[in-house]
Amino acid sequence: MPHSFDNVLLHIVFATKFREKILGDDIRSELHAYIGGIASNIGSVLLAAGSVSDHIHLLVSLPRTCTPSKLVQDIKAGSSKWIRSMGGRYVHFSWQVGYSVFSVSAFDKKGLVRYIENQASHHARESFVSEHWKLTVRHEIAVDEPNEWD
């Protein structure tokens, strides 16, 4: 086969440091757009972004020239620097060190996009810890405790 083809989709989840409820509506849209720019510069495409006060979900394509860890590192570093530049309560902003990356099939993409875009209503009913625990179970990731990000 003379060409290479890929469609690797990743669902990325990471939280604010100490899961501080700091991300506000005042920066949410710009933050998602900024992350889209970071992804684009890496050769990725941000397909969906959804965040609440203490964490963010991203659906991105993984370019063949990048590892998942490098993609997450660039997104977290670039976005935290941008958030700190907003000043005020954001001047000392940080993401938590950890993150989760889940593989996504193209078949499940539409449902995941809806899920990510409806984070605010979802988290009116369920905590981040509960949600993350269910994601790790669904994706067969062994974790010791449901509070593994404390």
C-alpha positions as CSV (number, residue, x, y, z in Angstrom):
1,M,0.0,0.0,0.0
2,P,1.7,3.2,-1.1
3,H,-0.2,5.5,1.3
4,S,-0.6,5.7,5.1
5,F,-4.1,6.2,6.6
6,D,-5.1,6.8,10.1
7,N,-8.0,8.0,12.2
8,V,-6.9,7.8,15.8
9,L,-9.3,9.7,18.2
10,L,-8.5,10.4,21.8
11,H,-10.8,11.4,24.7
12,I,-8.5,13.4,27.1
13,V,-9.5,14.4,30.6
14,F,-7.6,16.4,33.1
15,A,-8.4,18.4,36.1
16,T,-7.3,21.7,37.7
17,K,-4.6,21.4,40.4
18,F,-6.2,20.0,43.6
19,R,-9.5,20.0,41.5
20,E,-9.9,23.7,42.4
21,K,-13.2,25.0,41.1
22,I,-11.6,27.9,39.3
23,L,-12.4,27.7,35.5
24,G,-15.1,30.3,34.9
25,D,-17.5,31.0,32.1
26,D,-15.5,34.2,31.5
27,I,-12.7,32.2,29.8
28,R,-14.4,29.0,28.8
29,S,-15.0,29.7,25.1
30,E,-11.6,31.3,24.6
31,L,-9.9,28.5,26.5
32,H,-11.5,25.9,24.2
33,A,-10.5,27.9,21.1
34,Y,-7.0,28.4,22.4
35,I,-6.6,24.6,23.0
36,G,-7.9,24.1,19.4
37,G,-5.0,26.3,18.2
38,I,-2.5,24.4,20.2
39,A,-3.8,21.1,18.7
40,S,-3.7,22.5,15.2
41,N,-0.1,23.6,15.6
42,I,0.8,20.0,16.5
43,G,-1.1,18.6,13.5
44,S,-4.1,17.5,15.6
45,V,-7.7,18.6,15.3
46,L,-9.8,19.5,18.3
47,L,-13.2,17.9,17.6
48,A,-14.9,18.8,20.9
49,A,-14.1,20.5,24.2
50,G,-16.2,20.7,27.3
51,S,-15.2,22.0,30.7
52,V,-16.6,22.8,34.1
53,S,-15.0,24.6,37.0
54,D,-12.6,21.9,37.9
55,H,-11.8,19.8,34.8
56,I,-11.9,19.6,31.0
57,H,-12.7,16.9,28.4
58,L,-11.3,17.0,24.9
59,L,-11.8,14.9,21.8
60,V,-8.8,15.2,19.5
61,S,-7.3,13.4,16.6
62,L,-3.8,12.1,17.1
63,P,-1.4,12.9,14.4
64,R,1.0,10.1,13.3
65,T,4.0,12.2,14.3
66,C,3.0,12.7,17.9
67,T,2.5,10.5,21.0
68,P,-0.5,10.9,23.2
69,S,1.7,12.1,26.1
70,K,3.4,14.8,24.0
71,L,0.0,16.0,22.8
72,V,-1.4,16.3,26.3
73,Q,1.8,17.9,27.6
74,D,1.7,20.6,24.9
75,I,-2.0,21.2,25.4
76,K,-1.7,21.5,29.2
77,A,1.5,23.6,29.2
78,G,0.2,26.0,26.5
79,S,-3.3,26.4,28.0
80,S,-2.1,26.9,31.6
81,K,0.3,29.6,30.4
82,W,-2.6,31.3,28.5
83,I,-4.9,31.0,31.5
84,R,-2.3,32.6,33.8
85,S,-2.0,35.5,31.4
86,M,-5.7,36.3,32.1
87,G,-4.5,37.7,35.4
88,G,-6.7,38.1,38.5
89,R,-7.7,34.8,40.1
90,Y,-6.0,32.9,37.3
91,V,-2.5,34.3,37.9
92,H,-1.4,31.1,39.7
93,F,-3.4,28.6,37.7
94,S,-2.2,25.1,37.1
95,W,-3.5,21.8,35.8
96,Q,-3.0,18.7,37.9
97,V,0.0,16.6,36.9
98,G,-2.1,13.6,35.9
99,Y,-4.5,13.0,33.0
100,S,-6.4,10.3,31.4
101,V,-6.5,9.3,27.7
102,F,-9.1,7.0,26.3
103,S,-9.2,5.6,22.8
104,V,-12.4,6.3,20.8
105,S,-13.7,4.6,17.8
106,A,-15.1,6.6,14.9
107,F,-18.3,4.7,15.5
108,D,-18.7,6.3,19.0
109,K,-17.5,9.8,18.0
110,K,-21.0,11.5,17.7
111,G,-22.1,10.3,21.1
112,L,-18.9,11.4,22.8
113,V,-19.1,14.8,21.2
114,R,-22.6,15.2,22.7
115,Y,-21.4,14.0,26.0
116,I,-18.4,16.5,26.0
117,E,-20.5,19.4,24.9
118,N,-23.0,18.8,27.7
119,Q,-20.6,18.8,30.6
120,A,-22.4,21.5,32.6
121,S,-25.7,19.6,32.7
122,H,-23.9,16.3,33.3
123,H,-22.1,17.7,36.3
124,A,-25.2,19.1,37.8
125,R,-26.0,15.4,38.6
126,E,-22.6,13.7,39.0
127,S,-19.2,14.6,40.5
128,F,-15.9,14.6,38.6
129,V,-14.6,11.8,40.8
130,S,-17.6,9.6,40.1
131,E,-17.5,10.4,36.4
132,H,-13.8,9.6,36.1
133,W,-14.1,6.4,38.1
134,K,-16.8,5.2,35.6
135,L,-14.6,6.1,32.6
136,T,-11.7,4.1,34.0
137,V,-13.9,1.1,34.6
138,R,-15.5,1.3,31.2
139,H,-12.1,1.5,29.5
140,E,-10.7,-1.3,31.7
141,I,-8.1,0.8,33.4
142,A,-7.1,-0.5,36.8
143,V,-7.0,2.2,39.5
144,D,-6.6,1.6,43.2
145,E,-9.2,4.1,44.5
146,P,-12.1,6.1,43.1
147,N,-10.2,9.2,44.4
148,E,-7.0,8.5,42.5
149,W,-6.5,12.2,41.6
150,D,-6.6,13.7,45.2
